[in-house]
Amino acid sequence: MVSFLLGAAVATVCVLFFMSASPGRSLVDVAAWSHDNGTAAQHHHHLRSVADDADAARNLSVVVAAPAPAPVQASPYGDLEEVLARAATADRTVIMTQINAAWTKPGSLLDLFFESFRTGEGGVARLLDHLVIVTMDPAAYAGCQLVHPHCYFLRTTGVDYRGEKFFMSKDYLEMMWGRNKFQQTILQLGYNFLFTDVDVMWFRDPFKHISMGADIAISSDVFMGDPYSLGNFPNGGFAGRYRFFGKHEQDVFNLIKHDMTDRLGVAIQFLDTTYISGFCQLSRDLNKICTLHANCCVGLGAKLHDLRNVLDVWRNYTAAPVPDKRAGKFQWKVPGICIH
């Protein structure tokens, strides 16, 4: 999945997570109301305390020592805020992916992911400076630190995330929903983010295909031609889990997209698979493609097999003379295990 949450999307996404209990108010409104009322009450109490202390001091002619400063509270997010600050662009935007130990082994998905950036065109490799890798277990965190400067260990309880998680298994669903809850935290900290799965190959910068007029921009499993049509099939979702118990977050997004636009007025852009492509609906034009996702593909081995072939074709394409590129002489190796 490539899920884009930028600019105006921040308030809207927070609404999707928090507004069901308070229609018509944004998270910012609620936070400001709580802060202002709490601050006013504290200020009034403080003034009364100061006056009372002053009267007591005058009556008793004693000096009251100031209380010791309150201890500095550790951030509940550990070093997350530090990692985000290092990786963010000037407008507080980061790119994020998530990995476990199975994806960090030599020759596995993380290696292919990095290679796609480094062999990409148009300076896409520079985006690695803004990539935060969220790791799900200690081994993945240690492996990440060896190859990338912006790593964060998301500590979880109750699930062992080290091994491969098979599609729609209980652990897989917990991992997907935990990821989406963590994305909410990023927004609460005041950052925009672009989320990409690690089985997405990055060949060119996709940002120019994202409309800033959209509240949410999301990649498509199947794109029907109109980027704002709800008839498109999205490749992700993050709200309404408990209304649709046991379903994959992608299926949930497909079920709630009409409600999001009708009731909340959210503008959703579904990205054209000509540019933001995947195995479900493969772009054949290597001159236009920006990212390629190994979706509609189950199993780590199958993904690795087909993505290695994808990178072989891409390397040959980038090494070719410009006239050969323009002539459309390069095509993906099909069929593969998943790619067709």
C-alpha positions as CSV (number, residue, x, y, z in Angstrom):
1,M,0.0,0.0,0.0
2,V,1.1,3.5,-0.7
3,S,-1.1,5.8,1.5
4,F,-0.6,9.5,1.2
5,L,-1.7,11.8,4.0
6,L,-0.6,15.4,3.3
7,G,-1.4,19.0,4.2
8,A,-5.2,19.3,4.6
9,A,-5.4,15.5,5.2
10,V,-4.1,15.9,8.8
11,A,-7.3,17.3,10.3
12,T,-9.5,15.0,8.3
13,V,-7.7,11.9,9.3
14,C,-7.8,12.8,12.9
15,V,-11.6,13.4,12.5
16,L,-12.0,9.9,11.2
17,F,-10.3,8.5,14.3
18,F,-11.9,10.8,16.9
19,M,-15.0,12.5,15.7
20,S,-17.6,9.7,16.0
21,A,-18.3,10.7,19.6
22,S,-18.5,14.5,18.9
23,P,-19.9,15.3,15.4
24,G,-19.0,18.7,14.0
25,R,-15.9,19.3,16.1
26,S,-12.4,18.8,15.0
27,L,-9.7,17.3,17.1
28,V,-8.0,20.7,17.1
29,D,-11.2,22.3,18.5
30,V,-11.5,19.6,21.2
31,A,-7.9,19.8,22.2
32,A,-8.0,23.6,22.3
33,W,-11.2,23.6,24.4
34,S,-9.7,21.2,26.9
35,H,-6.5,23.1,27.1
36,D,-8.1,26.5,27.5
37,N,-10.6,25.4,30.2
38,G,-8.0,23.4,32.0
39,T,-5.5,26.3,31.9
40,A,-8.1,28.8,33.2
41,A,-9.0,26.6,36.1
42,Q,-5.4,26.0,37.0
43,H,-4.6,29.7,36.7
44,H,-7.6,30.7,39.0
45,H,-6.5,28.1,41.5
46,H,-2.9,29.3,41.3
47,L,-3.9,32.9,42.0
48,R,-6.0,31.9,45.0
49,S,-3.1,29.9,46.3
50,V,-0.7,32.7,45.9
51,A,-3.0,35.1,47.7
52,D,-3.6,32.7,50.5
53,D,0.1,32.1,50.9
54,A,0.8,35.8,51.0
55,D,-1.8,36.4,53.7
56,A,-0.4,33.5,55.7
57,A,3.2,34.8,55.4
58,R,2.2,38.3,56.5
59,N,0.3,37.0,59.5
60,L,3.0,34.5,60.6
61,S,6.0,36.6,59.5
62,V,7.7,33.5,58.1
63,V,9.3,32.8,54.7
64,V,7.9,29.8,52.8
65,A,10.4,28.0,50.5
66,A,9.4,27.5,46.9
67,P,8.3,23.9,46.1
68,A,10.8,21.7,44.2
69,P,10.3,21.7,40.5
70,A,8.3,18.9,39.0
71,P,10.3,16.1,37.5
72,V,10.7,16.1,33.7
73,Q,8.3,13.6,32.2
74,A,9.7,11.2,29.7
75,S,8.0,11.2,26.3
76,P,5.5,8.3,26.0
77,Y,6.8,7.8,22.5
78,G,10.4,7.2,23.4
79,D,12.7,8.6,20.8
80,L,10.0,8.8,18.1
81,E,9.8,12.6,18.2
82,E,13.6,12.9,17.8
83,V,13.5,10.5,14.9
84,L,10.7,12.4,13.1
85,A,12.4,15.7,13.6
86,R,15.6,14.4,12.0
87,A,13.8,12.9,9.0
88,A,11.1,15.5,8.3
89,T,11.1,18.0,5.5
90,A,10.8,21.7,6.2
91,D,7.0,21.3,6.1
92,R,7.1,18.4,8.6
93,T,6.4,15.6,6.2
94,V,8.0,12.2,6.5
95,I,7.9,9.0,4.4
96,M,7.3,5.9,6.5
97,T,7.5,2.1,6.1
98,Q,7.2,-0.7,8.5
99,I,9.3,-3.9,8.7
100,N,9.9,-7.0,10.9
101,A,12.9,-9.3,11.1
102,A,11.7,-11.4,8.1
103,W,12.1,-8.4,5.8
104,T,15.5,-7.3,7.0
105,K,17.5,-10.4,6.2
106,P,20.2,-10.0,3.4
107,G,18.5,-10.1,0.0
108,S,15.0,-9.7,1.4
109,L,12.4,-7.0,0.8
110,L,14.3,-4.1,2.6
111,D,17.3,-4.6,0.3
112,L,15.1,-4.5,-2.8
113,F,13.2,-1.5,-1.5
114,F,16.5,0.5,-1.1
115,E,17.8,-0.7,-4.5
116,S,14.7,0.7,-6.2
117,F,15.3,4.2,-4.8
118,R,19.0,4.1,-5.7
119,T,18.4,2.9,-9.3
120,G,15.4,5.2,-9.7
121,E,15.3,8.3,-11.9
122,G,14.7,12.0,-11.3
123,G,16.5,12.2,-8.0
124,V,14.1,9.8,-6.1
125,A,17.0,8.6,-4.0
126,R,17.0,11.9,-2.2
127,L,13.7,10.9,-0.6
128,L,15.5,8.3,1.5
129,D,16.7,11.2,3.7
130,H,13.1,11.6,4.8
131,L,12.3,7.9,5.3
132,V,11.5,6.7,8.8
133,I,11.6,2.9,9.1
134,V,9.3,1.6,11.9
135,T,10.5,-1.7,13.2
136,M,8.3,-4.3,14.9
137,D,10.9,-6.3,16.8
138,P,14.4,-6.0,18.2
139,A,16.1,-7.9,15.4
140,A,14.5,-5.7,12.8
141,Y,15.5,-2.6,14.7
142,A,19.1,-3.8,14.9
143,G,19.2,-4.6,11.2
144,C,17.7,-1.2,10.3
145,Q,20.3,0.7,12.3
146,L,23.0,-1.0,10.2
147,V,21.7,0.4,6.9
148,H,19.6,3.5,7.7
149,P,19.8,6.6,10.0
150,H,16.1,7.0,10.8
151,C,14.8,3.9,12.6
152,Y,12.2,3.6,15.3
153,F,11.3,0.5,17.4
154,L,7.5,0.3,17.9
155,R,7.2,-1.7,21.1
156,T,4.1,-3.9,21.2
157,T,2.7,-6.5,23.6
158,G,1.0,-9.8,23.0
159,V,2.2,-10.5,19.4
160,D,5.5,-11.8,18.2
161,Y,6.2,-9.9,15.0
162,R,9.5,-11.4,14.1
163,G,8.4,-14.0,11.5
164,E,6.5,-13.7,8.2
165,K,2.8,-12.9,8.8
166,F,0.5,-14.6,6.4
167,F,-2.3,-12.7,4.7
168,M,-5.5,-12.5,6.8
169,S,-4.0,-14.5,9.7
170,K,-4.7,-13.1,13.3
171,D,-1.2,-11.8,13.7
172,Y,-1.3,-10.2,10.2
173,L,-4.5,-8.4,11.0
174,E,-3.2,-7.2,14.4
175,M,0.0,-5.9,12.7
176,M,-2.0,-4.0,10.0
177,W,-4.4,-2.4,12.5
178,G,-1.5,-1.6,14.9
179,R,0.2,0.1,12.0
180,N,-2.8,2.3,11.4
181,K,-3.1,3.2,15.1
182,F,0.5,4.2,15.1
183,Q,-0.1,6.4,12.0
184,Q,-2.7,8.3,14.1
185,T,0.1,9.1,16.6
186,I,2.2,10.6,13.8
187,L,-0.6,13.0,12.9
188,Q,-1.2,13.9,16.6
189,L,2.5,14.9,16.8
190,G,1.9,17.4,14.0
191,Y,3.6,15.6,11.1
192,N,2.3,14.8,7.6
193,F,3.3,11.4,6.3
194,L,3.4,9.3,3.2
195,F,3.2,5.6,4.1
196,T,4.6,3.0,1.8
197,D,4.8,-0.8,2.2
198,V,8.3,-2.2,1.9
199,D,7.2,-4.3,-1.1
200,V,6.7,-1.2,-3.1
201,M,9.5,-0.4,-5.6
202,W,10.2,3.4,-6.0
203,F,11.4,4.4,-9.5
204,R,10.4,8.0,-9.6
205,D,9.0,10.7,-7.3
206,P,5.2,10.1,-6.9
207,F,4.4,13.4,-5.2
208,K,3.6,15.3,-8.5
209,H,0.7,12.9,-9.0
210,I,-0.9,13.8,-5.7
211,S,-3.5,16.5,-5.7
212,M,-3.3,18.9,-2.8
213,G,-7.0,19.5,-3.2
214,A,-7.6,16.0,-1.8
215,D,-8.0,15.2,1.9
216,I,-6.7,11.7,1.4
217,A,-4.8,10.2,-1.6
218,I,-4.4,6.5,-1.7
219,S,-3.1,3.9,-4.2
220,S,-5.6,1.7,-6.0
221,D,-5.7,-2.1,-6.5
222,V,-8.0,-1.3,-9.5
223,F,-8.3,2.2,-11.0
224,M,-11.4,2.9,-13.1
225,G,-10.2,6.1,-14.8
226,D,-11.7,8.8,-12.6
227,P,-9.5,9.6,-9.6
228,Y,-12.4,10.9,-7.5
229,S,-14.8,8.0,-8.3
230,L,-15.7,5.8,-5.3
231,G,-16.0,3.0,-7.8
232,N,-12.2,2.6,-7.6
233,F,-10.8,-0.1,-5.3
234,P,-8.4,1.3,-2.7
235,N,-5.3,-0.5,-1.4
236,G,-5.7,0.4,2.2
237,G,-7.9,1.6,5.0
238,F,-7.8,2.7,8.6
239,A,-11.1,3.4,10.2
240,G,-14.1,1.4,11.3
241,R,-12.3,-1.7,12.5
242,Y,-14.8,-2.6,15.2
243,R,-17.8,-2.1,12.9
244,F,-16.3,-4.8,10.6
245,F,-14.7,-7.3,13.0
246,G,-12.2,-9.7,11.5
247,K,-11.8,-7.8,8.2
248,H,-8.6,-6.6,6.6
249,E,-8.1,-2.8,6.9
250,Q,-8.2,-2.6,3.1
251,D,-11.6,-4.2,3.0
252,V,-12.8,-1.9,5.7
253,F,-11.7,1.2,3.8
254,N,-13.6,0.0,0.8
255,L,-16.8,-0.4,2.9
256,I,-16.6,3.0,4.6
257,K,-15.4,5.2,1.7
258,H,-19.0,6.2,0.8
259,D,-19.8,7.2,4.4
260,M,-16.5,9.2,4.6
261,T,-17.4,11.3,1.6
262,D,-21.2,11.7,2.3
263,R,-21.2,12.3,6.0
264,L,-17.8,13.9,6.6
265,G,-17.2,15.6,3.3
266,V,-13.8,14.0,2.8
267,A,-12.3,14.3,-0.7
268,I,-10.6,11.0,-1.6
269,Q,-8.2,10.8,-4.5
270,F,-7.5,7.3,-5.9
271,L,-4.2,7.3,-7.6
272,D,-3.9,6.3,-11.3
273,T,-2.2,2.8,-11.6
274,T,-0.4,4.1,-14.7
275,Y,1.9,5.9,-12.3
276,I,1.2,4.3,-8.9
277,S,1.0,0.8,-10.0
278,G,0.9,-2.8,-8.7
279,F,0.6,-6.4,-9.7
280,C,-3.2,-6.2,-9.4
281,Q,-3.4,-3.7,-12.3
282,L,0.1,-3.6,-13.9
283,S,1.3,-0.5,-15.7
284,R,3.1,-1.5,-18.8
285,D,4.7,2.0,-19.5
286,L,8.1,2.2,-17.9
287,N,8.4,5.8,-19.1
288,K,5.6,6.8,-16.7
289,I,5.6,4.4,-13.8
290,C,6.6,5.9,-10.4
291,T,6.0,3.1,-7.9
292,L,5.2,-0.6,-8.3
293,H,3.6,-2.6,-5.5
294,A,3.7,-6.4,-5.1
295,N,0.0,-6.5,-4.3
296,C,-2.3,-9.4,-5.3
297,C,0.6,-11.6,-4.2
298,V,0.7,-13.8,-1.1
299,G,3.9,-15.0,0.5
300,L,7.3,-13.5,0.9
301,G,9.0,-15.9,-1.5
302,A,6.6,-15.1,-4.3
303,K,7.1,-11.3,-3.8
304,L,10.9,-11.7,-3.7
305,H,10.9,-13.7,-6.9
306,D,8.8,-11.3,-8.9
307,L,10.3,-8.1,-7.5
308,R,13.8,-9.3,-8.3
309,N,12.7,-9.7,-11.9
310,V,11.1,-6.3,-11.9
311,L,14.4,-4.7,-10.7
312,D,16.3,-6.7,-13.4
313,V,14.1,-5.1,-16.1
314,W,14.3,-1.7,-14.5
315,R,18.1,-1.8,-14.4
316,N,18.2,-2.7,-18.1
317,Y,15.8,0.1,-18.9
318,T,17.8,2.8,-17.0
319,A,21.0,1.7,-18.8
320,A,19.4,1.9,-22.2
321,P,19.8,4.9,-24.7
322,V,17.0,7.4,-24.5
323,P,15.6,6.5,-28.0
324,D,15.2,2.9,-26.9
325,K,13.3,4.0,-23.8
326,R,11.0,6.2,-25.7
327,A,10.3,3.5,-28.2
328,G,8.8,1.3,-25.4
329,K,11.1,-1.6,-26.0
330,F,11.2,-2.7,-22.3
331,Q,8.4,-4.8,-20.7
332,W,8.2,-6.6,-17.4
333,K,9.0,-10.3,-17.3
334,V,5.5,-12.0,-17.3
335,P,4.1,-14.2,-16.2
336,G,5.8,-14.5,-12.9
337,I,4.5,-16.1,-9.7
338,C,2.1,-13.2,-9.2
339,I,2.8,-10.6,-11.9
340,H,0.9,-11.1,-15.1
